[in-house]
Amino acid sequence: MPIGQISANGHRCLGTAAAVVVAAFIGATDPAAADFRLCNNTGSRVGIAIGYKDSEGWTTEGWWNLSARSCETLVKGQLVARYYYVYAVDYDRGGEWSGKAFMCTRDKEFTIRGIEDCLARGYDRTGFFEVDTTEQRSWTVQLTESTEQAPQQPLPQYTPPPGALPAPPKQTK
């Protein structure tokens, strides 16, 4: 069963240092299983939001609340996209797992269509990190603390194809 790992280099973490490990589980015991899962391998409770593009456009969904050392299926069945975007926040120690793909979120449970004009539409604008499932049937993201062992050899950086995700608007002060 091949397993790939990616550290969270370049991802901003506040309060507590954190890392992300991504693992593809291919050929699991149930050949019909096809899920996108997230495991919280930290000692804290975390909140999870995901984003993806399907045939109708961009969608963000949240919140899944995961207790310490637990897993949750975020997308059941056939994965609708190759790329998923994840944002997670550490409720107990502070900090977050984030990235440069900005999408809409809100404080309460949500499903939001579209990633444009988040603030104007009354939502928060949040940076998600990208997960490339390489079109596998099943995929698991594992959140870990940076004090845990990092991968021995980092994987090459992936640059998404043009148009995969719109560039965020430029900020002015």
N, C-alpha and C positions, 0 to 999 in steps of 0.2 A: 504494500500500500504506500504509494509515494506521498511524501509530506513536504511541502514547501514552507519556508519561513521568511517573513519580512519584518525587519525592525522598524520602529516608528521614527527613524531619522528624519528631521525636518518637520516633524509634527510638534506643535506647540503644546506644552503641558504646563498647567498652572498648579502650584501647591505641592503636588507630588509628582515625581518622575514616573513615567509610564512607558510601556512598550506594547506593540501589537505583534502578535504572531498569527500568521494565516496558514491554515492547513487545508489541503484538498483531500478529501477522503473519497477515493475512487474504488469502486467494486466492493462496497460495504456488504454486510451480510444480506441485506434485502436489495436485490438488483433493481427493484422498481422504485426504491426510495430516491427522492430528489429534493433536497431541502437546503436552505441557507440558514446555518446555525451560528450562534455566537455563544462562546463560553467565557465566563468571568472567572479567571484563575487568580484573582486578587483576594485579599482579606476584607474587602469593602463591598458595600452595596453599590451597584452602578445603574445608571439610566441609559437606555440605548435608543437612538433614532436611526433610521435608514432612509436612503434615497436611491431611486433607480429610474431608468427610462423604459417605458413599455410602448406599445403601439399607439397609445393615446398621449404620450409625452412624459414629462418629468413628474414624479410623485415623491413626497417625503412622508414618512409615518413615524410615530412615536407615541408613547414611551413604553418600552419594555423595562420593567424593574427587575434586575437580577440580584439575588442574594450572593454573598461570597461563595466562591467555588461551586458555581452552578452553570447550567447551559439552558438555552432557550432556542426553539425554532422560530426564526423571524419570518421566513417565507416557506410555506409548506408546498410541496409538489414541485412541478416543473419550474425551473428558474426562468424568469421572463427577460433577463438581461445578462450580458457578460460582465458588466461593471456594476457593482453596488457601492454605495457610499455610506460610511458609518460615522456617527458621532456618539461619543460616550462621555458621561460625566461621573466622577467618583463622589457619591453622596457623603461618605464618611470622612474622608481625608482631604477632600477638595481635589482639584485637578480635572483634566479632561484628556480625551484622545480625540484629536481634531486634525484638520488638514486645510487645503486651499480650494476645495470645491464648495462654493457657497450655495446654500439652499435654505429654504424657509422652514422654520420650526415655531413652536410656541410652548409655553410652560405646561399646559394641560395636554391630555391625550389628543392626537391630531392625525388627520390624513389631509395633506395639502397638495393640490394639483398645481404644477408650475413652479419655477424657481426664480422668476423675474419679479422685480418690484416688491420684495418681501416686506420692507418697512412701510411702503405706501399702502400695502394691503392689510396692514395691522399685524404682521408676523415679525419674528426675529430673523435676522440673517446670520446663519451659523456655518462655520467651516467644517466640512466632512472630509475624511480621508478615503481614498479610492481603494477598492478591493477588486482585483482582476481575477475572476473565477476561471479564466481560460476556457470558458464554455463547458466546464465539468458539470456532471449531474448533481453532485452534492458538494457543499463547501462549508467549512467551519472557520470562523474567525475566533482567535483566542486572545483575550485581553490579559496582559501580564504586567507586573510591576517591573521597572527597569533594574531593580536589584536582583531579579532572577536572571538566569543564564541567557545571554544573547546568542543568536546563531553564530556558528563557527565561521561560515563564509556568507557574507551578504549576497543577496541576489542582485543582478544588474538592475539599475533604475529603469522603470518603464515610462515612456512618454506616450500619452494617449494620442490616437490619430486626430488630425484636424477635424473639428466639429463634434468630437465625442462629448465635450462638455463646454458650454459657452464660457468665454473668459469673464471673470468677475468685473463689474464696473470699477473704474478708477476712483479712488477715494480722494477727496479734496478737503482741505482744512480751512 
